[in-house]
Amino acid sequence: MPELPEVETVANGLNKRAAGTTIESVWIGEKKQPLKSSARAIAKMLEGAKITLVRRVGKHIVADLAEPDGEPRGQWIIHLGMTGSTLVVDPDTPLPKHTHLIAKLSSGKELRFVDPRMFGKLAVRAKSDVFAAPGLEPLTVSLEDFQKLFRGRNTPIKSALLNQALLSGVGNIYADEALFRAGIRPRRRAKSLSRADLTRLHEKVGEVLREAVELGGSSVNDYVDAEGNEGFFQLRHNVYQRTGEPCFTCKKPIKRVVIAGRSSHYCQNCQK
């Protein structure tokens, strides 16, 4: 599932290519699975709206919409799910089989939502119902607030990092990579981490996420950005999906363990 860096990359690409344009018309497919709001509500909100800004909120893409006179209209919320992609393309670009929405833009381009497995979701919100992430923002959270999130928690630190009510946006890939760089095993209880451990982890979470955004995210499955390009951060993965391969630092084999139903990858020598 796309995580913070992938969603940030897509949102930035959409903002660059779609912000300032008006949605002239909307086509919505027959499948109801991708629709969190009704097709009628989505079409009513989008048609005739000007896209003023596209940004990431947690793991969601949020497009702020305005009336023709500039007054706020509402928001378009996109969750990519497992295999979703949101592309801005020329109208004559071949249409993928699993296209669920096409928004025709005043620029002459089309904004398309494509999702083969249909775990992604499309929703709209009125201007009075602003979308907000449930947890703190990983790229800007202060060290003090970061440390407070994990004090006294008896859950494994990996599970705590994935808890979107604590930090919104961190997922399996970047939790594994941040824990490796911080030298902390994923099974360690959050409450057992010292102030020094949490200081190091705070630094590495931000470091990993920023590097991944710069490289366009990790293309390990179906992920592509708003222009259909793959990311490159997977080339810097130290542990994620490298089970049995030698650690780049100590040459010991990377281990895999399941924590709360999620695979975790770590080096038993470099992480304590």
matplotlib code that plots the C-alpha trace (Angstrom):
import matplotlib.pyplot as plt

x = [0.0, 1.4, 2.8, 3.7, 6.4, 4.4, 1.3, 3.3, 4.9, 1.5, -0.1, 2.8, 2.6, -1.2, -0.8, 1.8, -0.4, -3.9, -4.0, -5.6, -7.7, -11.4, -13.1, -15.4, -17.0, -16.8, -17.2, -17.6, -17.6, -20.2, -18.1, -19.2, -16.3, -14.0, -16.7, -16.8, -19.2, -22.0, -21.4, -24.0, -22.3, -18.9, -20.1, -22.0, -19.0, -16.4, -18.2, -17.5, -15.1, -11.7, -8.8, -7.0, -4.5, -3.6, -1.8, -1.2, -2.9, -1.7, -2.0, -4.7, -4.6, -6.7, -7.8, -9.2, -12.0, -13.5, -16.5, -16.0, -16.0, -13.2, -15.3, -14.5, -16.7, -15.3, -12.7, -12.0, -10.4, -8.5, -7.0, -4.9, -5.4, -3.2, -3.0, -4.6, -3.0, -4.1, -2.8, -3.0, -2.8, -3.7, -7.2, -5.9, -3.8, -5.0, -7.6, -6.6, -9.1, -9.6, -10.3, -13.0, -13.1, -12.2, -12.3, -11.9, -9.9, -9.9, -6.3, -7.3, -5.9, -7.7, -7.3, -7.9, -8.3, -7.2, -7.3, -7.3, -8.0, -10.4, -9.1, -8.7, -11.5, -12.9, -14.9, -16.0, -16.6, -18.4, -16.4, -17.7, -16.3, -12.5, -10.6, -7.9, -5.5, -6.1, -2.5, 0.5, 2.4, 5.7, 7.6, 7.0, 6.4, 8.6, 11.0, 9.1, 5.7, 7.3, 8.6, 5.3, 3.6, 5.5, 5.9, 4.3, 3.1, 3.4, 3.1, 6.1, 7.6, 6.9, 3.2, 3.2, 4.9, 2.1, -0.7, -2.2, -3.8, -0.3, 1.6, -0.3, 1.6, 4.2, 3.7, 5.5, 8.4, 9.5, 9.0, 11.3, 13.9, 13.8, 14.1, 17.1, 18.9, 18.0, 19.4, 16.2, 14.5, 10.9, 9.8, 11.1, 8.3, 7.8, 7.9, 11.4, 13.0, 15.2, 15.2, 18.3, 16.6, 13.5, 15.7, 17.5, 14.3, 12.7, 15.7, 15.7, 11.9, 12.2, 15.4, 14.0, 10.7, 12.5, 14.9, 12.1, 10.1, 13.2, 13.4, 9.7, 8.8, 9.3, 7.9, 7.8, 4.3, 2.1, 3.0, 3.6, 3.4, 1.0, 2.9, 3.1, 6.8, 8.2, 10.0, 13.6, 13.8, 13.5, 17.1, 18.1, 16.1, 18.4, 16.0, 12.5, 11.7, 15.4, 14.8, 17.8, 20.0, 23.2, 23.0, 24.8, 26.5, 27.5, 26.8, 24.5, 21.3, 18.2, 15.5, 11.7, 9.2, 5.4, 4.2, 0.4, -0.1, 2.5, 5.9, 8.8, 12.4, 15.5, 19.1, 19.6, 23.2, 22.8, 19.5, 19.1]
y = [0.0, 3.5, 5.2, 8.8, 9.2, 7.7, 9.7, 12.9, 12.3, 11.8, 14.8, 17.0, 15.8, 16.4, 19.8, 20.7, 19.4, 20.1, 23.0, 26.0, 24.1, 23.6, 20.2, 20.5, 17.0, 13.8, 10.1, 7.5, 3.8, 1.3, -0.4, 0.9, -0.5, 2.5, 5.0, 6.1, 8.9, 8.2, 8.7, 11.4, 13.3, 13.0, 14.3, 17.2, 18.3, 18.0, 19.2, 22.9, 23.1, 24.7, 22.7, 25.2, 23.0, 19.3, 18.0, 15.0, 14.6, 11.4, 8.7, 10.5, 12.9, 16.0, 18.3, 21.6, 22.8, 26.3, 27.8, 29.7, 32.9, 31.6, 30.8, 27.4, 24.5, 21.5, 18.7, 15.7, 12.9, 10.1, 7.0, 4.9, 1.6, -1.3, -0.7, 2.7, 5.4, 8.9, 10.1, 13.4, 12.4, 13.4, 12.4, 10.1, 8.1, 4.4, 3.9, 1.2, -1.5, -0.7, 3.1, 4.1, 7.9, 10.4, 14.1, 16.3, 19.4, 22.9, 22.4, 19.7, 16.9, 14.2, 13.2, 9.5, 7.2, 3.6, 0.8, -2.9, -4.4, -1.6, -1.1, 2.6, 5.0, 8.2, 10.6, 14.3, 16.6, 19.8, 23.0, 22.8, 19.2, 19.6, 16.4, 15.8, 13.0, 11.1, 11.3, 13.6, 14.5, 12.4, 15.0, 17.9, 16.2, 17.6, 15.4, 16.1, 15.1, 12.1, 10.8, 11.3, 9.1, 6.0, 6.4, 3.7, 1.8, -2.0, -2.7, -3.5, -0.3, -1.5, -1.8, 1.6, 3.2, 1.8, 3.1, 5.8, 7.4, 8.2, 9.0, 9.4, 8.2, 5.7, 2.3, -1.1, -0.1, 3.0, 1.7, -1.2, 1.1, 3.7, 1.0, -0.4, 3.0, 3.7, 0.2, -0.8, -4.2, -4.1, -6.4, -4.1, -2.8, 0.9, 1.6, 0.0, 2.6, 5.1, 8.8, 8.3, 5.5, 7.7, 10.6, 8.5, 7.0, 10.4, 11.5, 8.4, 8.4, 11.9, 11.1, 8.0, 9.7, 12.7, 10.7, 8.6, 11.7, 13.0, 9.7, 9.5, 6.7, 3.0, 1.0, -2.5, -3.4, -1.3, 2.2, 5.0, 8.8, 11.2, 10.9, 7.1, 7.0, 4.6, 5.7, 4.7, 4.5, 0.7, 0.8, 2.1, -0.5, -2.0, -4.6, -4.4, -7.6, -8.7, -11.8, -14.1, -11.6, -10.3, -7.1, -4.3, -3.3, -6.6, -9.3, -11.3, -12.5, -10.3, -11.8, -11.7, -11.9, -11.3, -8.8, -8.2, -9.8, -7.6, -8.7, -7.0, -7.2, -6.5, -7.4, -9.2, -8.1, -4.3, -3.9, -4.4]
z = [0.0, -0.9, 2.2, 3.0, 0.4, -2.4, -1.5, -1.1, -4.6, -6.2, -4.5, -5.5, -9.1, -9.2, -7.7, -10.4, -13.3, -12.1, -9.6, -11.2, -13.7, -13.7, -13.8, -16.8, -16.6, -14.7, -15.8, -13.1, -13.7, -12.6, -9.9, -6.4, -4.4, -5.0, -4.0, -0.4, -1.3, -3.9, -7.6, -7.6, -4.7, -6.3, -9.7, -8.1, -6.1, -8.9, -12.0, -12.5, -9.5, -9.7, -8.2, -6.0, -4.2, -4.1, -1.0, 1.2, 4.5, 6.3, 3.6, 1.7, -1.3, -0.7, -3.5, -2.3, -4.6, -5.2, -6.9, -10.2, -8.2, -5.9, -2.9, -1.2, -2.4, -0.7, -0.9, -3.0, -0.9, -2.7, -0.9, -3.3, -1.4, -2.6, -6.3, -7.0, -9.2, -10.1, -13.4, -15.4, -19.1, -22.6, -23.6, -26.4, -23.9, -23.9, -21.2, -18.6, -18.0, -14.3, -14.7, -12.3, -12.7, -15.5, -14.8, -17.9, -17.0, -18.6, -19.5, -22.0, -19.9, -18.1, -14.4, -14.1, -11.1, -11.9, -9.4, -10.4, -6.9, -5.9, -2.4, -3.1, -2.1, -3.6, -1.4, -1.3, 1.7, 2.0, 2.9, 6.4, 6.9, 6.5, 6.3, 8.9, 9.6, 12.9, 14.1, 14.1, 10.9, 10.8, 8.8, 11.2, 14.6, 17.3, 19.3, 22.5, 20.9, 19.2, 22.5, 24.2, 21.7, 22.8, 26.6, 28.6, 25.5, 25.9, 22.1, 19.9, 18.5, 15.0, 15.7, 17.4, 14.3, 12.1, 14.4, 12.2, 15.3, 16.5, 13.3, 10.1, 7.1, 8.3, 6.8, 6.7, 4.4, 6.1, 9.7, 8.8, 7.3, 10.0, 12.7, 10.9, 10.7, 14.4, 15.4, 17.1, 16.7, 15.7, 18.5, 21.2, 23.5, 22.9, 26.7, 26.9, 24.6, 26.2, 25.5, 23.4, 21.5, 20.8, 19.8, 17.3, 16.0, 15.6, 13.5, 11.3, 10.7, 9.3, 7.4, 5.7, 4.7, 3.3, 1.3, -0.1, -1.1, -3.0, -4.9, -5.7, -3.3, -3.5, -6.5, -5.0, -6.5, -8.7, -7.5, -10.1, -9.7, -11.3, -14.6, -14.6, -13.5, -10.9, -7.7, -6.9, -3.1, -3.3, -4.4, -1.0, 1.1, 3.7, 5.1, 3.6, 1.6, 1.8, 3.9, 3.9, 2.0, 3.6, 5.6, 3.8, 7.1, 8.8, 6.1, 8.5, 6.9, 7.1, 9.3, 8.9, 11.7, 11.8, 14.3, 14.6, 11.2, 9.4, 8.1, 9.7, 8.4, 10.5, 11.1, 14.4, 14.6, 13.8, 15.7, 19.4]

ax = plt.figure().add_subplot(projection="3d")
ax.plot(x, y, z, "-o")
ax.set_aspect("equal")
plt.show()
